[in-house]
Amino acid sequence: MKTDSTKKVVINTSFGEFCLSHAAFRYLREQGQREALAEEDLGAHWPVASRPDEPSLNRFGMLIPRDDRHLVQAVEKLGVSANGHAANLKVVEIPQDVHWLIEKTGGVEHISEQHRTWM
């Protein structure tokens, strides 16, 4: 349960790339999510072909901020139907005041606290 002291972030827990299904993409556009509205809806051109198992029409939302409230709502509401091609999306709660970033280990994403690095 999200409190004022936590933030929700969406990560991909499979070895595929982060992406949304066409259904989740349409949901985000209906909610007025800025990046989704700016992205071309390729599924609109081929509505019969935009089945969940069609890889080319289920790779949306890669530029949406992972802590976007509409994205979090889409993943929570749609569940596995929000998963794009080869994705397994998960909502993770982190402390609100953490400076975070998303990293991959073996292709699977996780959230890390951002640290400073000098070279």
GUDO-423179 format. One line per 3 residues: number of its first residue (from 1); their letters; for each residue x, y, z of N, C-alpha, C. Coordinates in pm, whole numbers, plus 50000, padded with zeros to 5 digits. Layout:
BEGIN
NUM> A> X/Y/Z/X/Y/Z/X/Y/Z; ...
! end
This chain:
BEGIN
1> MKT> 50084/49883/50000/50000/50000/50000/50089/50124/50000; 50064/50214/49906/50143/50336/49895/50103/50433/50004; 50203/50489/50070/50179/50596/50167/50247/50721/50115
4> DST> 50231/50833/50187/50296/50956/50146/50447/50945/50150; 50499/50848/50222/50644/50834/50233/50701/50734/50132; 50616/50680/50043/50665/50587/49941/50624/50634/49803
7> KKV> 50694/50579/49705/50670/50607/49564/50661/50473/49493; 50575/50464/49391/50563/50341/49312/50634/50359/49179; 50708/50253/49140/50786/50253/49017/50761/50120/48946
10> VIN> 50751/50124/48813/50728/50002/48735/50861/49952/48679; 50887/49822/48698/51006/49759/48642/50963/49636/48561; 51056/49587/48480/51035/49465/48404/51116/49354/48468
13> TSF> 51049/49245/48508/51117/49136/48577/51145/49016/48487; 51137/49036/48355/51172/48927/48263/51297/48967/48185; 51347/48877/48104/51468/48903/48028/51442/48985/47903
16> GEF> 51316/49012/47870/51283/49097/47756/51299/49243/47792; 51274/49330/47696/51281/49474/47719/51153/49524/47784; 51163/49634/47857/51044/49698/47911/50958/49747/47795
19> CLS> 50833/49707/47793/50738/49759/47696/50597/49723/47741; 50502/49799/47690/50362/49781/47726/50285/49714/47614; 50178/49648/47652/50088/49591/47554/50009/49703/47486
22> HAA> 49947/49670/47375/49862/49768/47307/49745/49808/47397; 49693/49715/47475/49583/49746/47566/49626/49849/47672; 49744/49831/47729/49795/49927/47829/49824/50062/47764
25> FRY> 49878/50059/47644/49906/50182/47570/49777/50260/47545; 49673/50191/47502/49543/50257/47479/49488/50314/47610; 49500/50240/47719/49456/50288/47850/49528/50418/47885
28> LRE> 49658/50421/47866/49736/50542/47899/49694/50660/47812; 49666/50635/47687/49620/50744/47599/49484/50795/47646; 49397/50706/47689/49266/50747/47741/49280/50832/47868
31> QGQ> 49386/50806/47946/49411/50881/48069/49482/51014/48041; 49521/51037/47916/49589/51161/47880/49738/51161/47911; 49798/51045/47926/49941/51037/47958/50020/51097/47841
34> REA> 50102/51197/47870/50171/51279/47770/50255/51199/47671; 50345/51114/47718/50433/51038/47628/50353/50939/47543; 50249/50880/47600/50166/50787/47523/50091/50861/47412
37> LAE> 50045/50982/47440/49975/51060/47338/50070/51101/47225; 50198/51121/47256/50295/51161/47155/50344/51043/47071; 50330/50921/47123/50378/50802/47052/50275/50758/46948
40> EDL> 50322/50715/46832/50231/50669/46728/50165/50537/46770; 50035/50526/46745/49960/50404/46777/49958/50314/46655; 50060/50230/46642/50068/50140/46528/49955/50039/46526
43> GAH> 49904/50003/46641/49793/49908/46649/49664/49963/46592; 49650/50094/46587/49529/50155/46531/49517/50127/46382; 49631/50107/46316/49631/50079/46172/49592/49934/46142
46> WPV> 49617/49846/46238/49590/49703/46221/49517/49650/46345; 49396/49696/46374/49329/49656/46499/49307/49506/46512; 49282/49436/46402/49260/49292/46409/49390/49220/46443
49> ASR> 49502/49275/46400/49632/49211/46421/49694/49246/46556; 49636/49340/46631/49700/49383/46756/49662/49293/46873; 49672/49163/46851/49651/49065/46957/49768/49070/47054
52> PDE> 49748/49023/47177/49859/49023/47274/49982/48945/47231; 49965/48845/47142/50081/48764/47101/50153/48821/46979; 50114/48937/46931/50180/48999/46815/50292/49091/46864
55> PSL> 50419/49050/46848/50529/49126/46905/50539/49270/46855; 50521/49294/46727/50542/49428/46674/50438/49528/46721; 50324/49482/46766/50217/49572/46810/50199/49571/46961
58> NRF> 50297/49521/47032/50294/49520/47179/50429/49562/47235; 50480/49671/47182/50608/49728/47225/50594/49879/47239; 50510/49921/47330/50481/50063/47347/50536/50114/47480
61> GML> 50542/50247/47491/50566/50312/47619/50707/50317/47672; 50806/50296/47587/50943/50291/47637/50995/50426/47686; 50929/50536/47650/50974/50668/47694/50893/50723/47811
64> IPR> 50799/50646/47861/50717/50690/47974/50797/50678/48103; 50802/50782/48184/50872/50772/48312/50815/50658/48396; 50901/50580/48455/50858/50459/48525/50780/50487/48652
67> DDR> 50789/50610/48703/50711/50645/48822/50587/50727/48786; 50553/50731/48657/50433/50802/48613/50309/50738/48676; 50224/50819/48736/50109/50765/48809/50013/50690/48717
70> HLV> 50001/50735/48592/49913/50664/48498/49971/50528/48460; 50103/50521/48445/50168/50393/48415/50147/50296/48530; 50170/50342/48652/50150/50257/48769/50006/50208/48775
73> QAV> 49909/50297/48752/49768/50259/48752/49738/50154/48645; 49795/50172/48526/49772/50078/48417/49821/49938/48454; 49941/49928/48511/49998/49798/48548/49916/49736/48662
76> EKL> 49876/49817/48760/49797/49764/48871/49658/49722/48825; 49596/49798/48738/49460/49768/48694/49455/49652/48593; 49547/49654/48496/49542/49554/48389/49617/49425/48422
79> GVS> 49705/49429/48522/49780/49309/48558/49863/49258/48442; 49860/49128/48416/49941/49069/48310/49902/49120/48172; 49783/49174/48157/49741/49231/48028/49818/49358/47994
82> ANG> 49888/49416/48090/49970/49535/48064/50106/49498/48005; 50146/49371/48020/50278/49328/47974/50289/49337/47823; 50393/49405/47777/50424/49406/47635/50491/49276/47596
85> HAA> 50537/49269/47472/50600/49148/47420/50721/49109/47504; 50719/48990/47560/50827/48932/47641/50856/49012/47769; 50761/49093/47815/50779/49171/47938/50697/49109/48050
88> NLK> 50742/49131/48172/50669/49092/48292/50681/49210/48389; 50581/49297/48385/50588/49423/48459/50545/49405/48603; 50611/49482/48690/50585/49474/48833/50593/49615/48892
91> VVE> 50504/49646/48985/50508/49773/49056/50583/49750/49187; 50686/49833/49210/50769/49824/49330/50755/49954/49407; 50742/49944/49539/50737/50062/49624/50873/50089/49684
94> IPQ> 50912/50216/49677/51040/50258/49733/51016/50382/49820; 51109/50415/49909/51092/50538/49989/51085/50661/49898; 50999/50753/49932/50975/50875/49852/51102/50958/49833
97> DVH> 51188/50963/49933/51304/51051/49928/51429/50989/49866; 51419/50869/49812/51534/50802/49752/51556/50853/49609; 51682/50884/49577/51721/50913/49439/51751/50778/49375
100> WLI> 51667/50736/49283/51671/50599/49233/51704/50595/49085; 51742/50475/49041/51761/50447/48900/51729/50301/48877; 51698/50270/48753/51667/50131/48717/51790/50070/48652
103> EKT> 51832/49956/48705/51948/49884/48652/51903/49745/48610; 51986/49681/48528/51957/49544/48484/52066/49451/48531; 52025/49333/48574/52117/49226/48607/52072/49105/48526
106> GGV> 52154/49065/48431/52117/48954/48344/51991/48983/48264; 51963/49110/48236/51845/49148/48159/51723/49180/48244; 51724/49140/48371/51611/49164/48462/51634/49295/48535
109> EHI> 51533/49381/48537/51547/49512/48600/51528/49508/48751; 51595/49600/48818/51574/49624/48961/51599/49772/48986; 51552/49820/49100/51571/49959/49136/51687/49968/49235
112> SEQ> 51777/50062/49209/51890/50086/49297/51887/50231/49343; 51941/50253/49461/51959/50389/49505/52077/50448/49430; 52059/50568/49378/52163/50633/49300/52275/50681/49391
115> HRT> 52397/50647/49354/52516/50690/49428/52604/50772/49336; 52694/50845/49395/52786/50926/49314/52906/50841/49272; 52958/50869/49152/53074/50798/49100/53170/50899/49038
118> WM> 53299/50881/49064/53402/50966/49004/53499/50879/48928; 53553/50931/48822/53652/50855/48744/53778/50936/48731
! end
